[in-house]
């Protein structure tokens, strides 16, 4: 075996089609067409069919997975723009309280509270974080981590919006099929929407800001205004998740700013593969059912998230999605040396 180790090495080869670019392939048969299409179509079909199979408790778990998937996508989008956030709980909590207040005090139905809370919450979060877009790295992350904790104490201390007791008896969705399919469709729309944005000229500018903001600034582009726009887009997604879960739970309280809503999306994106968007969805679908199975542990679930995050960073830094993608597109073989 030692001799074989000296005479042979592993070689990676493309499987199937040779890629000429990220979007152009040489296709010569229906088999190669299926090779490209199936990995993109089958997951979408599976997500749309899954609600028909999962009913009751596990149907709700699927809804939770989609909502955390939206938060993970929101985090991944900010990271793709060069803003490392630890405060997805801010987006989730603001959207939750906006929807809860509109329904509790004005008695507006979910069909009105969802879009209004989504857009108003996005504007509020973008305006709130606009002064700190000049910060980078750990400094921006620290601000986004502290603000949700500040809002938690503010709600409890002032008693606004129900204080520590929150707002209860909120309007639910009128049909059990509405929330589950709305959650799945929303996650798919955001997934493909973010991928499309980052492949357009607008997204290329955002990616360039992440890589070298000084070079982009020298081209006459206001990078801080672009960052505020990216914050608004990410906040809209997070606020929608919060507003949605408010009507799903029929309750909103200070717990919507909990650390879970910041740590779990980050862990899901790291587990699935940061920078791919599909990895954030994959990580959420894998992690949330495990989290629900550990609900009896209470606050110790944070420990579980941290352990998963450490294992992913050390053992599989590329993420599950990159690993599966590489295994699907390439294969390894031993090649004789010399």
N, C-alpha and C positions, 0 to 999 in steps of 0.2 A: 504493500500500500504506500509505503514511503517512496518507493521508486516511481509508482504511478503518479504520486503527487508532484514529483520533480519533472515528469515527462508530459503531463497534461495540465491544461488550464480550462476554466469555465469561459464560455463564449456566449454572449447574448445575441440572438438573431430576431429580426422582425417576423411576426407570424402573419401570414396572409398577404396583406396589401402593403406596399411600400408607400409611406406618406411623403408627399412632395412639400406639403406645408401643413399648418394646423387644420386647414379646412379643405384642402384639395387632395384627392386620392386617385390612384389609377385603378379603375374598376373594370374587370373584364368578364364577370359572370354574376348571375343572381346569387350564388353562394357568397361571393365577396360583398355584394350589396347587403345581404342579410348579416354578414359579419359586422358591418358598420351600423346597421339600423337596430338590430335586436338589443344591444346594450342600452340604447336610448329609449326604445319603445316599451320593452318589457317592464322596467321599473315603473313607468307611468301607468301602464295598464294594471300592474299589480296594486298600486296605490288606489286606483279608482275602483278596483274589485274588492279590495280588502274590507271596506265598510260593510259589504254584503255578507262577509264571513264572520267578522267580529261584531258581536252584539253585546249589549249590557255593559258590564264593567270594562271589558277589554276594548269595547268601542270607545269608551271615554278615555282610556289610555292612549288610543290612537290619536284622539283629539289633542291630548296633552303633548304627545310626541310632535305633532304638527306645529303646535304653538311654540314649543321650545325650538323646533326647527326654524321657525321664523326668527326667533331671537338669535339663534346661531348664525343664520344668514345675515342678519343685521350686523352682528359682530364681525363676520368674515368680510362684509362689504367695507366696513370702516377700516379693517386691517389692510385690505387691498388698496385703500386710499392713503395709507400711512398713519392712521390714527388707531393706536392700540387702546381699546376701551375695556374697563372693568366695571362698567355701570349700565349694563343692559337692563338692570332692575329699574333704573330711572325711567327709561322709555316705557317699560311694562307698567310701572306704577302710575305714571302720569296718564297714560291711556285708560287705565282701570278707573281712576278717580274721576276723570272727565266723563266717561260713560256712566259711571255710577251716580254722579251728581245730576247729570241730565235726566236720568231715569227716575231718580228718587225725588228730586225737587220739582222738575217740570213734567214728569210722567210721560216722557217721550219714549216711544217703542224702540226696540233694537235696530230696526231698519233706519232710524234717524241717528241714534246715538253712536252706532258703529262708524259711519263715515265722518261725522262731525268730530267725535273724539279722536279719530285717527289723524285727521288733518290739523285740528286745533292743537292736539298733543305734539304733533311733529313740529309745528311752528313754535310752540312754547319751548320745547327741548332744544331746538336749534338756536333760538334767541338766548336761552339760558347758558348754553355752552359756547356761544359765539365769542365771548371775550377770551376764552382759553384756547382757541384754535392755533394760536401762535406757539403754544407749548408743544414739546415733542416727547416721545418716549415715555419714561416712567412718570414724568411730571403731569402729562395729560392723563395718564392712567390713574394716578392718585386722585386727581380732581373728580374723574368720573366714578371712582369708587366711593368717595366721601359724600357726594351730593345725595345719593339715595338714602344714606344713613341720616343725613341732615333732614331730609323730608320726613323720614319716619319719626324722628324726635319732634319735629315741628307739628305734625298732625296730632301726636299724642299730647303734647304740651298745651296746644291751643284749643283742642277739642273740635277743630274744624272738620267738616264732613264726617261727623260721627265720632271723632276722636279715636280712642283705643277700641271702642265698640264697633266702629265702622258703620256701613250702611247695608242693611239686610232687606230681604223680601223684594229684591229687584226682579224685573220682568225677565222670564226665561225665553228661550226660543220656542216658537209655537209648534214645531215638529221635530221629532228626534233625528230625522234625516238631514235637516238643515245644518246643524252645527258640524256634523262629521264631514259632510261633503264640502261645506264652506271652508273648513279647516284644510282639507286635502287640496282643494282647488287653489286656495290662497297660497299655500306653500309652493305648489308647482308654478304658479304665475310668478311669484317672487323669485324662485330659483332660476327660471328661464329668463325673466326680466333682468336680473342682475348679470347673468352671463352675457346677455345681449348688450347691456350698457357698457360693460367692461371691454367688449370687443369693438365698440364704436369709437369714433374720435374723442367723444366726451370722456369715455372711460380710459382711453389711452393717456389723456391729460392727467386724470386722477392717478393712474399708475406711475406716470412720470413724476408727479409731485411726491409720491412715496419714495421713488428711487433717488431723485435729485431735485429738490424743490428750488434750489438756487438757479439751476439751469432753466427751469420753467419760468421763474420770476424774471430772469434776464430776457426772456422772449416776450415780455410785456403782458403776461397773464397774471391776474390777481389770484394768487394761490389761496389766500385766506377766504375769499368769497367762494371759491370752488370747494373748500373744506366745509364751509357752512352749508352749502348745497348738499354735500355728501352726508353731513350730519342730519339734515332734514329728511333725506331719503331713508337713511337707516332708522331714524326716529319714527317715521311714519309706519314702517314695518313693525317695530317694537310696540308702538302705541296700539296698532290694530290687534296685536296678540293680547295686550292687556285689556282692551275694551271687549274683545271676544270672550275672554275668560271671566270677565265680570258678569256677563249674562249667563255664562255656563255655570258658574258657581252660585249665581244670584246673591252675591255678597262682595263687598270690597272693604278692605281695612288696611291698617299700616303694614300688614304682612306682605302686601304686594310689592313692597320695596325690599323684601328680604334678600339676603345674599345668595340664596339658591338661584334666583333669576339672573344673577351675574355669573356665578361660577359654572352652573350646568351648561349654558350655551358655549362658554369658552372651552369647557371640557369636551363637549360634543364636537366642536369644530376641530380641536386638536386630535381627537380620536378618529374622526373621519378623514381629516386631511385639510389643513388650512389653505386658503387660496384657490379652492376648487368650487366652492358653493355646493356642489353635489356632496362633497365630503361632510359639510355641516349637516345636511339632511340625513345622510347615512348615519352619522354619529348620534344624532338625536333619536332616530328610530331604534338604534341599538341600545342607547343609554337610558332612555326614559322608562321602558318596561323594567329594566333592572332596578331603576330607582323606585318605581312603584312597588316592586317586590320587596324592597328594603324599607318601606314606609314605616314599619314598626320600630325601626331604629331611631326615628325622629331626627334630631340634630346631627347624629353620627353619619347621616348621608353625605354631609359636606366632606367628612373624612374619606368616604368612598370616592367622591368625585376627585379629591386631591390625589388619592392613590392611583386612580385610573390615569389622571393627567401626568403624573410622574412616570408611570410605566410606559405611556405612549411616547413621551418625549425621549426616554432612554432607549426603549426597545423597538419602537416603530415610529421614528420621527417623521417619516413621510406621510403617515396616516393610512387608514384602511383603504380609502378610495384610490390613492396613488399605488398602493401595493396590488390591489385587484386589477387596476388598469394596466400596470406593468406586466403582470402575469398573463393577462388576456392578450396583450399586443405582442409580447415577446416570449421566447422560450430559451432555455439554457441547455447547452450541451458541452461535453468535454472535447477539447481539441488538442491534438498532439502538438507539442512544441518542437519546432525544428525538424 
